[in-house]
Amino acid sequence: MSTERCPTAADRFLKAKRGLFDRLYGTMNEKQREAVFKIDGPLLILAGAGTGKTTVLVNRIAFIVKFGNAYADESIPAELSERDIKALEEAVDLEPEQMEQALLPYACSPCPPWAVLSITFTNKAAKEMKERLERILGEAAKEIWAGTFHSVCVRILRRYGDRVGYAPGFTIYDTDDSKRVLAECLRQLNIDEKQMPIRTTLTHISRAKDRLLTPEAYEAEAGTDFRLSQIAAIYALYQKKLRDANALDFDDIIMQTVRLLSNDQEAREYYQNRFRYVCVDEYQDTNHAQFVLTQLLSAKHRNLMVVGDDDQSIYKFRGATIENILNFDASYKDAAVIKLEQNYRSTSNILDAANAVIRNNFGRRGKELWSSHGPGNKICVSRLDNQNEEARFIINKIMELVIREKRSYSDFAVLYRVNAQSGNLENIFAKSGVPYRLLGGTRFYDRKEIKDILAYLKTIDSGRDDL
């Protein structure tokens, strides 16, 4: 005699609903779908290189706006009929747009787009995020807050900056502006720039702000260390000059936002109530100030999702704290952890080599990237004696493939670690007549003529800023 329980209407409904969601998002793999459908509570997504993390991030935000927690929701509609269940069961053969329409009536607390905050690390990534969300959500996507840490904090400070002592229309100093202010500080304090280089001193001040240390806290930490005490004095005067000019540097933007949200209850409650869902990309590159900021913004609803890869953390020299991602589920005891390990970008030979190298690292969560693309070509390594031989080897390999395999010059990219290594490559390209483009160089807003124009505009806008 069979002991299997006959599925009830409720069982069939839940199975049909989730099966239809799986079909609607069928272009994604199982782990990607799991990440999209896991809506409530803290979530850490460990996404290896080429595993489609941006696709997951975009689709998860769109899912939150359209369906809320519909996948995990186990409630049964009061008026559920056999016809409704049949419609869901048969909808798997429909077009995606029709599947979506069949599922919309079962949305569970969908989130208004203005209540979603998505933080990226670069303006380019933020722009791509917005464009992809607009393709899925249409005009509604424009209401989502999607931007870099700095752009999000500037929006907050433009609204509440007076609460931390900044008048409306405050100026934001770039690195060159900060260097000029610091040079004036050294002059006033009679400190020799050779003994206290500007770049090094700025780095110390920047790291202090990453750790949310005020000049007073930095001085207390310096104790009897003469050099650090000097930096503390410079830091204090530097901040006074910024205040007098109603200006912030890049590190101030985040530090002062954290200060605002920590100390001003009205501002803190406004943003905690506003943002039901907070998503952070490239979490392995966040510093302490950014960690505290995301904690503050997500504290009420605790729907914080972070995406990152501990194997790609390369910004320690900029103050990044790898412990933020390594200890996420220690900071959030109820956090779910999902690993994306299927790589769509590379072949198995490349991934096997990468895995063999990276698994020797200490302090990592552990992932094994894999691909369904097959083994692919073997990796070729050439050891050469000097940079001139390297440059000749590269140009010869390019010419060989262009002539033999009819490749285009645009099929090739040459990567180097630092700009100083570009000289030999540029020389050999120029001599060989191979067309090339050098990417990077001086950014538009760092060009002298652009900075001059901006300086005039800032002077017109703010009489307090005479830098």
GUGUTI-843350 format. One record per residue (C-alpha): residue number from 1; x negated, y, z. Coordinates in steps of 0.001 Angstrom, whole numbers. Example, Ala and Ser with C-alpha at 12.3 -4.5 7.8 and 13.67 -1.06 7.14 Angstrom:
% GUGUTI-843350
site resi:1; u:-12300; v:-4500; w:7800
site resi:2; u:-13670; v:-1060; w:7140
This chain:
% GUGUTI-843350
site resi:1; u:0; v:0; w:0
site resi:2; u:-1488; v:3361; w:-1039
site resi:3; u:-2169; v:5896; w:1716
site resi:4; u:-2761; v:8821; w:-652
site resi:5; u:-597; v:11827; w:93
site resi:6; u:1507; v:13155; w:-2766
site resi:7; u:495; v:16722; w:-3577
site resi:8; u:3004; v:19236; w:-2312
site resi:9; u:4125; v:22293; w:-4252
site resi:10; u:1699; v:24345; w:-2161
site resi:11; u:-1213; v:22000; w:-3015
site resi:12; u:-374; v:22152; w:-6713
site resi:13; u:-77; v:25939; w:-6635
site resi:14; u:-3454; v:26471; w:-4968
site resi:15; u:-5152; v:23959; w:-7253
site resi:16; u:-3601; v:25520; w:-10374
site resi:17; u:-4456; v:29065; w:-9263
site resi:18; u:-8097; v:28288; w:-8510
site resi:19; u:-8421; v:26122; w:-11602
site resi:20; u:-7188; v:29006; w:-13729
site resi:21; u:-9674; v:31406; w:-12102
site resi:22; u:-12459; v:28889; w:-12812
site resi:23; u:-11316; v:28719; w:-16441
site resi:24; u:-11059; v:32527; w:-16752
site resi:25; u:-14651; v:32850; w:-15518
site resi:26; u:-15747; v:29699; w:-17333
site resi:27; u:-18662; v:31389; w:-19120
site resi:28; u:-20408; v:31592; w:-15740
site resi:29; u:-22029; v:28663; w:-13968
site resi:30; u:-20702; v:27221; w:-10701
site resi:31; u:-22972; v:29231; w:-8399
site resi:32; u:-22259; v:32460; w:-10267
site resi:33; u:-18509; v:31882; w:-9914
site resi:34; u:-18938; v:31091; w:-6225
site resi:35; u:-20645; v:34476; w:-5792
site resi:36; u:-17893; v:36293; w:-7709
site resi:37; u:-15093; v:34680; w:-5691
site resi:38; u:-16756; v:35112; w:-2237
site resi:39; u:-15248; v:38467; w:-1345
site resi:40; u:-14911; v:38967; w:2398
site resi:41; u:-17737; v:39212; w:4919
site resi:42; u:-21518; v:39606; w:4517
site resi:43; u:-23025; v:37880; w:1482
site resi:44; u:-26648; v:37367; w:417
site resi:45; u:-27209; v:36381; w:-3204
site resi:46; u:-30746; v:35145; w:-3861
site resi:47; u:-31035; v:35626; w:-7603
site resi:48; u:-34128; v:34366; w:-9390
site resi:49; u:-35448; v:36110; w:-12492
site resi:50; u:-33165; v:35760; w:-15507
site resi:51; u:-30316; v:34123; w:-13565
site resi:52; u:-27658; v:36689; w:-14528
site resi:53; u:-27466; v:38692; w:-11307
site resi:54; u:-26168; v:41821; w:-13049
site resi:55; u:-23425; v:39752; w:-14671
site resi:56; u:-22477; v:38425; w:-11235
site resi:57; u:-22571; v:41875; w:-9641
site resi:58; u:-20410; v:43480; w:-12352
site resi:59; u:-17881; v:40634; w:-12454
site resi:60; u:-17630; v:40494; w:-8671
site resi:61; u:-16828; v:44207; w:-8440
site resi:62; u:-14245; v:43869; w:-11227
site resi:63; u:-12751; v:40817; w:-9463
site resi:64; u:-12466; v:42774; w:-6191
site resi:65; u:-10625; v:45610; w:-7966
site resi:66; u:-8305; v:43361; w:-9984
site resi:67; u:-7637; v:40412; w:-7699
site resi:68; u:-9040; v:41138; w:-4229
site resi:69; u:-9419; v:37913; w:-2249
site resi:70; u:-7064; v:35932; w:-4506
site resi:71; u:-9346; v:32922; w:-4996
site resi:72; u:-9851; v:32136; w:-1301
site resi:73; u:-6341; v:33207; w:-264
site resi:74; u:-4244; v:30197; w:822
site resi:75; u:-914; v:31952; w:1313
site resi:76; u:2031; v:30638; w:-713
site resi:77; u:4488; v:33104; w:-2332
site resi:78; u:7873; v:32967; w:-613
site resi:79; u:9789; v:32655; w:-3879
site resi:80; u:7399; v:30126; w:-5481
site resi:81; u:9233; v:27886; w:-7944
site resi:82; u:8388; v:24779; w:-9956
site resi:83; u:8461; v:26990; w:-13034
site resi:84; u:5784; v:29282; w:-11541
site resi:85; u:3496; v:26331; w:-10811
site resi:86; u:4018; v:24903; w:-14301
site resi:87; u:3185; v:28281; w:-15826
site resi:88; u:-140; v:28384; w:-13957
site resi:89; u:-976; v:24788; w:-14839
site resi:90; u:-319; v:25385; w:-18538
site resi:91; u:-2039; v:28795; w:-18677
site resi:92; u:-5479; v:27155; w:-18977
site resi:93; u:-4916; v:26922; w:-22738
site resi:94; u:-4153; v:30628; w:-23137
site resi:95; u:-6464; v:33462; w:-24216
site resi:96; u:-8453; v:35170; w:-21393
site resi:97; u:-6223; v:38269; w:-21432
site resi:98; u:-3140; v:36077; w:-21005
site resi:99; u:-4784; v:34052; w:-18214
site resi:100; u:-5502; v:37298; w:-16416
site resi:101; u:-1888; v:38417; w:-16729
site resi:102; u:-728; v:35072; w:-15325
site resi:103; u:-2996; v:35524; w:-12273
site resi:104; u:-2351; v:39204; w:-11502
site resi:105; u:913; v:38532; w:-9565
site resi:106; u:-1152; v:36476; w:-7069
site resi:107; u:-3737; v:39200; w:-6330
site resi:108; u:-4491; v:39463; w:-2609
site resi:109; u:-5278; v:42963; w:-1293
site resi:110; u:-6984; v:44244; w:-4449
site resi:111; u:-9368; v:47066; w:-3666
site resi:112; u:-8903; v:50557; w:-5150
site resi:113; u:-11944; v:51371; w:-7320
site resi:114; u:-12777; v:54466; w:-5235
site resi:115; u:-13250; v:52173; w:-2197
site resi:116; u:-16146; v:50271; w:-3823
site resi:117; u:-19750; v:51435; w:-3470
site resi:118; u:-22447; v:49900; w:-5675
site resi:119; u:-26058; v:50912; w:-5018
site resi:120; u:-28820; v:50251; w:-7558
site resi:121; u:-32503; v:51158; w:-7607
site resi:122; u:-32790; v:53076; w:-10862
site resi:123; u:-30619; v:55500; w:-12821
site resi:124; u:-30906; v:53191; w:-15819
site resi:125; u:-29475; v:50272; w:-13815
site resi:126; u:-26679; v:52484; w:-12463
site resi:127; u:-25805; v:53648; w:-15988
site resi:128; u:-25712; v:50063; w:-17277
site resi:129; u:-23532; v:49056; w:-14327
site resi:130; u:-21018; v:51837; w:-15027
site resi:131; u:-20882; v:51038; w:-18749
site resi:132; u:-20264; v:47338; w:-18138
site resi:133; u:-17616; v:48054; w:-15516
site resi:134; u:-15847; v:50452; w:-17900
site resi:135; u:-15694; v:47712; w:-20532
site resi:136; u:-13887; v:45460; w:-18019
site resi:137; u:-11840; v:47940; w:-15976
site resi:138; u:-11395; v:50866; w:-18359
site resi:139; u:-10880; v:54326; w:-16872
site resi:140; u:-10549; v:52910; w:-13348
site resi:141; u:-14280; v:52143; w:-13355
site resi:142; u:-15076; v:55874; w:-13260
site resi:143; u:-13748; v:56044; w:-9704
site resi:144; u:-16279; v:53480; w:-8429
site resi:145; u:-19266; v:54981; w:-6649
site resi:146; u:-22176; v:53475; w:-8582
site resi:147; u:-25587; v:55051; w:-8238
site resi:148; u:-29044; v:54926; w:-6717
site resi:149; u:-29667; v:55268; w:-2994
site resi:150; u:-30747; v:58848; w:-3575
site resi:151; u:-27812; v:59883; w:-5775
site resi:152; u:-25308; v:58381; w:-3306
site resi:153; u:-26970; v:60177; w:-386
site resi:154; u:-27052; v:63492; w:-2269
site resi:155; u:-23271; v:63225; w:-2797
site resi:156; u:-22807; v:62658; w:926
site resi:157; u:-25100; v:65557; w:1860
site resi:158; u:-23408; v:67917; w:-606
site resi:159; u:-20236; v:67356; w:1405
site resi:160; u:-21580; v:67242; w:4951
site resi:161; u:-25129; v:68635; w:4704
site resi:162; u:-24284; v:71621; w:6915
site resi:163; u:-23798; v:69149; w:9801
site resi:164; u:-27559; v:68447; w:9715
site resi:165; u:-28632; v:72017; w:9044
site resi:166; u:-28644; v:72306; w:5249
site resi:167; u:-26725; v:75091; w:3533
site resi:168; u:-24723; v:74304; w:364
site resi:169; u:-26886; v:74372; w:-2762
site resi:170; u:-29974; v:72953; w:-1058
site resi:171; u:-32981; v:72287; w:-3288
site resi:172; u:-34594; v:68880; w:-3827
site resi:173; u:-38382; v:69004; w:-4133
site resi:174; u:-40212; v:66586; w:-6386
site resi:175; u:-43703; v:65230; w:-5697
site resi:176; u:-45519; v:68225; w:-7206
site resi:177; u:-43422; v:70637; w:-5129
site resi:178; u:-44219; v:68618; w:-1997
site resi:179; u:-47942; v:68698; w:-2795
site resi:180; u:-47879; v:72492; w:-3073
site resi:181; u:-46078; v:72843; w:258
site resi:182; u:-48508; v:70437; w:1905
site resi:183; u:-51521; v:72334; w:492
site resi:184; u:-50163; v:75507; w:2126
site resi:185; u:-49714; v:73605; w:5417
site resi:186; u:-53338; v:72453; w:5350
site resi:187; u:-54481; v:76028; w:4690
site resi:188; u:-52453; v:77429; w:7593
site resi:189; u:-53693; v:74729; w:9976
site resi:190; u:-57336; v:75170; w:8828
site resi:191; u:-57601; v:71517; w:7863
site resi:192; u:-60042; v:70647; w:5075
site resi:193; u:-58300; v:68917; w:2179
site resi:194; u:-61380; v:66733; w:1713
site resi:195; u:-60929; v:65390; w:5239
site resi:196; u:-57169; v:65017; w:4852
site resi:197; u:-56349; v:64399; w:1164
site resi:198; u:-52903; v:65639; w:127
site resi:199; u:-51833; v:62401; w:-1551
site resi:200; u:-52806; v:60293; w:1467
site resi:201; u:-51122; v:62671; w:3909
site resi:202; u:-47931; v:62714; w:1854
site resi:203; u:-47933; v:58910; w:1892
site resi:204; u:-48173; v:58903; w:5705
site resi:205; u:-45273; v:61366; w:5961
site resi:206; u:-43238; v:59363; w:3455
site resi:207; u:-43785; v:56116; w:5392
site resi:208; u:-42779; v:57902; w:8601
site resi:209; u:-39507; v:58972; w:6989
site resi:210; u:-38952; v:55440; w:5661
site resi:211; u:-39128; v:54366; w:9314
site resi:212; u:-36828; v:57263; w:10339
site resi:213; u:-39537; v:58859; w:12486
site resi:214; u:-39167; v:62601; w:13126
site resi:215; u:-42345; v:64737; w:13506
site resi:216; u:-41874; v:64536; w:17295
site resi:217; u:-41527; v:60729; w:17232
site resi:218; u:-44532; v:60449; w:14917
site resi:219; u:-46610; v:62605; w:17280
site resi:220; u:-45594; v:60457; w:20253
site resi:221; u:-46536; v:57306; w:18346
site resi:222; u:-49893; v:58818; w:17313
site resi:223; u:-50924; v:59097; w:20967
site resi:224; u:-54611; v:59966; w:21297
site resi:225; u:-55502; v:59047; w:17705
site resi:226; u:-57041; v:62292; w:16392
site resi:227; u:-56335; v:61664; w:12682
site resi:228; u:-52714; v:60637; w:13230
site resi:229; u:-52238; v:63621; w:15571
site resi:230; u:-53416; v:65894; w:12752
site resi:231; u:-50953; v:64264; w:10359
site resi:232; u:-48212; v:64780; w:12967
site resi:233; u:-49026; v:68522; w:13090
site resi:234; u:-48998; v:68722; w:9287
site resi:235; u:-45714; v:66782; w:9177
site resi:236; u:-44097; v:69218; w:11655
site resi:237; u:-45164; v:72301; w:9706
site resi:238; u:-44241; v:70669; w:6389
site resi:239; u:-40711; v:69995; w:7651
site resi:240; u:-40395; v:73570; w:8950
site resi:241; u:-41307; v:74940; w:5543
site resi:242; u:-38766; v:72647; w:3844
site resi:243; u:-36103; v:73817; w:6303
site resi:244; u:-36964; v:77475; w:5745
site resi:245; u:-36544; v:76955; w:1994
site resi:246; u:-33293; v:74975; w:2471
site resi:247; u:-35016; v:72093; w:687
site resi:248; u:-35389; v:68321; w:1040
site resi:249; u:-37957; v:65981; w:-439
site resi:250; u:-36974; v:62551; w:-1793
site resi:251; u:-37532; v:60770; w:1516
site resi:252; u:-35487; v:63396; w:3386
site resi:253; u:-32459; v:62607; w:1213
site resi:254; u:-32055; v:59168; w:2789
site resi:255; u:-33423; v:60045; w:6238
site resi:256; u:-31095; v:63037; w:6681
site resi:257; u:-28104; v:61003; w:5457
site resi:258; u:-28872; v:58342; w:8071
site resi:259; u:-29203; v:61093; w:10676
site resi:260; u:-25845; v:62546; w:9612
site resi:261; u:-23997; v:59217; w:9714
site resi:262; u:-25629; v:58216; w:13003
site resi:263; u:-24824; v:61450; w:14847
site resi:264; u:-21653; v:62837; w:13265
site resi:265; u:-18614; v:60724; w:14065
site resi:266; u:-16301; v:62450; w:11580
site resi:267; u:-18674; v:61957; w:8624
site resi:268; u:-19441; v:58380; w:9670
site resi:269; u:-15776; v:57417; w:10002
site resi:270; u:-14901; v:59098; w:6710
site resi:271; u:-17315; v:56959; w:4700
site resi:272; u:-16803; v:53777; w:6721
site resi:273; u:-13057; v:54083; w:6128
site resi:274; u:-13558; v:54931; w:2478
site resi:275; u:-15834; v:52065; w:1444
site resi:276; u:-14198; v:48654; w:1884
site resi:277; u:-16918; v:46944; w:-157
site resi:278; u:-20609; v:47845; w:-356
site resi:279; u:-22903; v:46139; w:-2909
site resi:280; u:-26683; v:46621; w:-3001
site resi:281; u:-28911; v:45475; w:-5864
site resi:282; u:-32684; v:44741; w:-5664
site resi:283; u:-32388; v:44342; w:-1903
site resi:284; u:-35908; v:42919; w:-1637
site resi:285; u:-37233; v:46429; w:-2366
site resi:286; u:-35323; v:48264; w:376
site resi:287; u:-37082; v:49950; w:3287
site resi:288; u:-35984; v:50396; w:6919
site resi:289; u:-34100; v:53659; w:6264
site resi:290; u:-32140; v:52052; w:3407
site resi:291; u:-31383; v:49034; w:5605
site resi:292; u:-29936; v:51275; w:8339
site resi:293; u:-27987; v:53286; w:5744
site resi:294; u:-26250; v:50195; w:4338
site resi:295; u:-25495; v:49011; w:7875
site resi:296; u:-23859; v:52332; w:8706
site resi:297; u:-21786; v:52500; w:5520
site resi:298; u:-20497; v:48915; w:5780
site resi:299; u:-20083; v:48689; w:9563
site resi:300; u:-16278; v:48898; w:9699
site resi:301; u:-15226; v:46345; w:7053
site resi:302; u:-18508; v:44340; w:7051
site resi:303; u:-18009; v:43467; w:3373
site resi:304; u:-21669; v:43960; w:2486
site resi:305; u:-23094; v:42051; w:-465
site resi:306; u:-26810; v:42274; w:-1203
site resi:307; u:-28518; v:40835; w:-4262
site resi:308; u:-32232; v:40285; w:-4475
site resi:309; u:-35169; v:37961; w:-4970
site resi:310; u:-37808; v:37634; w:-2278
site resi:311; u:-40172; v:36310; w:-4964
site resi:312; u:-39990; v:39638; w:-6814
site resi:313; u:-40758; v:42002; w:-3931
site resi:314; u:-43548; v:44215; w:-5253
site resi:315; u:-42931; v:47581; w:-3581
site resi:316; u:-44533; v:47128; w:-162
site resi:317; u:-46906; v:49954; w:-1126
site resi:318; u:-43817; v:52192; w:-1337
site resi:319; u:-42548; v:51151; w:2064
site resi:320; u:-40350; v:48206; w:1042
site resi:321; u:-39634; v:45806; w:3901
site resi:322; u:-39400; v:42189; w:2694
site resi:323; u:-37932; v:41230; w:6097
site resi:324; u:-34675; v:42955; w:5080
site resi:325; u:-33889; v:40113; w:2675
site resi:326; u:-35665; v:37323; w:4559
site resi:327; u:-33751; v:38077; w:7767
site resi:328; u:-30402; v:39132; w:6297
site resi:329; u:-28516; v:36159; w:7707
site resi:330; u:-30201; v:36756; w:11068
site resi:331; u:-28916; v:40343; w:11080
site resi:332; u:-25497; v:39113; w:9919
site resi:333; u:-24911; v:35784; w:11665
site resi:334; u:-21778; v:34996; w:9622
site resi:335; u:-23384; v:35765; w:6259
site resi:336; u:-22902; v:33388; w:3351
site resi:337; u:-26027; v:32657; w:1264
site resi:338; u:-25786; v:31728; w:-2428
site resi:339; u:-28796; v:30930; w:-4613
site resi:340; u:-28767; v:31570; w:-8357
site resi:341; u:-31402; v:29266; w:-9831
site resi:342; u:-30313; v:28570; w:-13420
site resi:343; u:-32480; v:30754; w:-15628
site resi:344; u:-31098; v:31885; w:-18987
site resi:345; u:-34174; v:33749; w:-20183
site resi:346; u:-37034; v:31257; w:-20301
site resi:347; u:-37889; v:27695; w:-21235
site resi:348; u:-38820; v:24932; w:-18773
site resi:349; u:-42565; v:25195; w:-19397
site resi:350; u:-42568; v:28831; w:-18338
site resi:351; u:-40387; v:28182; w:-15288
site resi:352; u:-42390; v:25124; w:-14181
site resi:353; u:-45575; v:27176; w:-14269
site resi:354; u:-43949; v:30057; w:-12387
site resi:355; u:-42475; v:27713; w:-9772
site resi:356; u:-45841; v:26007; w:-9271
site resi:357; u:-47502; v:29355; w:-8531
site resi:358; u:-44792; v:31006; w:-6445
site resi:359; u:-44037; v:28060; w:-4169
site resi:360; u:-47467; v:28623; w:-2551
site resi:361; u:-46362; v:32013; w:-1208
site resi:362; u:-45690; v:32419; w:2490
site resi:363; u:-42544; v:34092; w:3795
site resi:364; u:-40018; v:33188; w:1105
site resi:365; u:-36547; v:31663; w:1176
site resi:366; u:-37358; v:29016; w:-1416
site resi:367; u:-35830; v:28604; w:-4893
site resi:368; u:-36571; v:26394; w:-7889
site resi:369; u:-35625; v:28049; w:-11157
site resi:370; u:-34539; v:25699; w:-13948
site resi:371; u:-33370; v:26061; w:-17524
site resi:372; u:-31286; v:24107; w:-20001
site resi:373; u:-33261; v:25549; w:-22933
site resi:374; u:-35653; v:22591; w:-23116
site resi:375; u:-39425; v:22591; w:-22564
site resi:376; u:-40273; v:25155; w:-25265
site resi:377; u:-43786; v:26052; w:-26378
site resi:378; u:-46717; v:25468; w:-24062
site resi:379; u:-48264; v:28434; w:-22300
site resi:380; u:-51534; v:29621; w:-23841
site resi:381; u:-54194; v:31128; w:-21582
site resi:382; u:-57384; v:32688; w:-22975
site resi:383; u:-60269; v:33707; w:-20737
site resi:384; u:-62378; v:36517; w:-22187
site resi:385; u:-65495; v:38273; w:-20957
site resi:386; u:-64449; v:41937; w:-21057
site resi:387; u:-61750; v:44423; w:-22041
site resi:388; u:-63113; v:44893; w:-25563
site resi:389; u:-62846; v:41168; w:-26254
site resi:390; u:-59345; v:41153; w:-24765
site resi:391; u:-58257; v:43969; w:-27075
site resi:392; u:-59755; v:42249; w:-30152
site resi:393; u:-58120; v:38931; w:-29206
site resi:394; u:-54712; v:40624; w:-28898
site resi:395; u:-54932; v:42444; w:-32220
site resi:396; u:-56162; v:39306; w:-34015
site resi:397; u:-53310; v:37221; w:-32570
site resi:398; u:-50744; v:39825; w:-33666
site resi:399; u:-52172; v:40031; w:-37200
site resi:400; u:-52287; v:36224; w:-37433
site resi:401; u:-48594; v:35876; w:-36555
site resi:402; u:-47530; v:38794; w:-38763
site resi:403; u:-49300; v:37292; w:-41799
site resi:404; u:-48713; v:33580; w:-41143
site resi:405; u:-45220; v:33623; w:-39667
site resi:406; u:-43959; v:36852; w:-41256
site resi:407; u:-43305; v:38373; w:-37827
site resi:408; u:-42503; v:42075; w:-37435
site resi:409; u:-44751; v:44374; w:-35413
site resi:410; u:-41718; v:45172; w:-33247
site resi:411; u:-41654; v:41524; w:-32075
site resi:412; u:-44707; v:42126; w:-29867
site resi:413; u:-45189; v:43722; w:-26461
site resi:414; u:-48515; v:44121; w:-24666
site resi:415; u:-48375; v:44506; w:-20888
site resi:416; u:-51147; v:45784; w:-18632
site resi:417; u:-51328; v:46351; w:-14879
site resi:418; u:-52434; v:50010; w:-14731
site resi:419; u:-52488; v:52891; w:-17229
site resi:420; u:-56292; v:53011; w:-17101
site resi:421; u:-56343; v:49741; w:-19067
site resi:422; u:-54546; v:51231; w:-22069
site resi:423; u:-57613; v:52980; w:-23509
site resi:424; u:-59308; v:49937; w:-25082
site resi:425; u:-56002; v:48702; w:-26465
site resi:426; u:-55148; v:52080; w:-28002
site resi:427; u:-58585; v:52294; w:-29625
site resi:428; u:-58357; v:48869; w:-31234
site resi:429; u:-54791; v:49491; w:-32445
site resi:430; u:-55805; v:52822; w:-33970
site resi:431; u:-58856; v:51305; w:-35725
site resi:432; u:-56865; v:48380; w:-37099
site resi:433; u:-54037; v:50570; w:-38440
site resi:434; u:-51376; v:48572; w:-36571
site resi:435; u:-48471; v:50885; w:-35639
site resi:436; u:-47699; v:51016; w:-31908
site resi:437; u:-45741; v:52974; w:-29319
site resi:438; u:-47093; v:53709; w:-25843
site resi:439; u:-44260; v:53578; w:-23309
site resi:440; u:-44435; v:55659; w:-20155
site resi:441; u:-46502; v:58804; w:-19829
site resi:442; u:-45209; v:62083; w:-18415
site resi:443; u:-41519; v:62048; w:-17613
site resi:444; u:-39301; v:64742; w:-19124
site resi:445; u:-38617; v:66568; w:-15851
site resi:446; u:-42318; v:66458; w:-14940
site resi:447; u:-43377; v:68340; w:-18082
site resi:448; u:-44819; v:71768; w:-17300
site resi:449; u:-42442; v:73786; w:-19484
site resi:450; u:-39393; v:71984; w:-18061
site resi:451; u:-40583; v:72548; w:-14482
site resi:452; u:-41043; v:76261; w:-15262
site resi:453; u:-37473; v:76598; w:-16539
site resi:454; u:-36117; v:74712; w:-13519
site resi:455; u:-38157; v:76951; w:-11194
site resi:456; u:-36462; v:80064; w:-12616
site resi:457; u:-33036; v:78450; w:-12264
site resi:458; u:-33747; v:77430; w:-8662
site resi:459; u:-34866; v:80982; w:-7839
site resi:460; u:-31630; v:82374; w:-9272
site resi:461; u:-29589; v:79778; w:-7360
site resi:462; u:-31314; v:80050; w:-3981
site resi:463; u:-33043; v:83162; w:-2755
site resi:464; u:-34497; v:81178; w:149
site resi:465; u:-36647; v:78932; w:-2061
site resi:466; u:-39716; v:80883; w:-3204
site resi:467; u:-41987; v:77896; w:-3900
